[in-house]
Amino acid sequence: MTARPTAPVTSDAALAHGHPARTSRAWAWTGVAAGVLGIVSIQASMALGADWEQTAGDADAIVADLAGKTSTLLVFHTATVLVAILVLVFAAGLKRRLDVQAPAGSLLPTVAGSGLVLTSVAALMGSGLDTQFMFGFAELDKIVPESGAFYADWIATIPWLWVGAGLTAVAVAVASLRHGAAPRWIGVVSLLLGGLTLLVGVSPLQYMAGFVGPLWLTVAALGFALGDRR
């Protein structure tokens, strides 16, 4: 009895139109959205603290200032929570993308995905006190001034902790430049912007990572969405 060769089984989706199915880039576009929303979140946070020189050291003045910025608080809250959610989708897609080209058993894809999990946690925690204070400022007599002042410091610091994105970017840079696991230009951008994000993120000025991290995410995600051929 002669054994007959068996053709590999291919799904109908993979054979659609006679071509292998292409992996969806939705994860990359989700990263673009997360990056843009990250920029919005940081800008809203800055707007909320725009008058800090006039209110510094005066808890009552800080609370009164925030009480007149409800719409900005809503923008900040919505953008920050969406970052926490969307960045996880990009993290999962990025890990899958790097797994395709990275060396077998490499830790780089996992490190890249995990860094953005830290960013998600920072965003979630950064927005975590919003419900307590956002609408409470409408009744100032029920707000403890010192608590309101603490909230002002909280939203001006915690959502800015994008150091995890810096870790992700450096992992992408290594995967790209050493192993060709991503387009080279994305690796260069990740090394520059991600290295800066990681550097300031581990320094005492760690909140400065919020200026660079969302920018890296937006550029890198656009690169994977538009310029990645794999």
Phi, psi and omega in degrees: 000129184259129178288138180254137179297144181250128180288142178299144180277128179237136182292157178300324181296322181290337182262003182304129179061019176077012181232149175299143179294139178268142178294136181297144176262013182302324180299322180290318178295328174297323176296322176300313179299318180296320179295315179297317178294329175297319176296317178299316180301314181294318180295321178295319177299319178296319180296325180292333180253019185298333184257023188296330180294327180278337186250352185305131178085356181239098184300320180296320180292323179298314180296317180297323179294315179293330181298336180265012184234040183299318181296321178293322176299320178295318178297314179302311182299310183297313181297318184292318179294320178296324175301314181303325182277308188292327183294335177290324177295316178297320180301316180295317179294322179296316177300315179299318181296315181290329178301331183295320187248343181290156178302147180303133179080004181294143177277348186302314179299320180292318178298318180299316179291322184291326180301320180286339173295320176299319178297319178298317180297317179298319179294317180296315178294323181297331179262002189292337180262002185300315183300323182293325189248329191306311180266344178293334180294348177288341178235080187299333181291346180258003180257126173286118186307318182295325177292319178297322178293321176298319178299320179299319177293323182299309184284349176266001184230301189300314181293349180273357185279076181265022181301327178299324177295327176296318176299316178301313183298318179295321177297319177296319180299314179295316180299324181283308189281332179265326188240359179064029184277356178205161178308140186300321182294328175294323177297318180294313179299319180294323178294317182287301182289319181291320177298319178294318179300316180293319182298309181288334181292331179265357179272169175298343177264043189300332180295341180296342177300336179293341177283325189258323184305309180297327178294314177301313182301317181297313182293314181295317180295320175298322178298316179290328182285323187249326189250005181263122184268357182264000000 
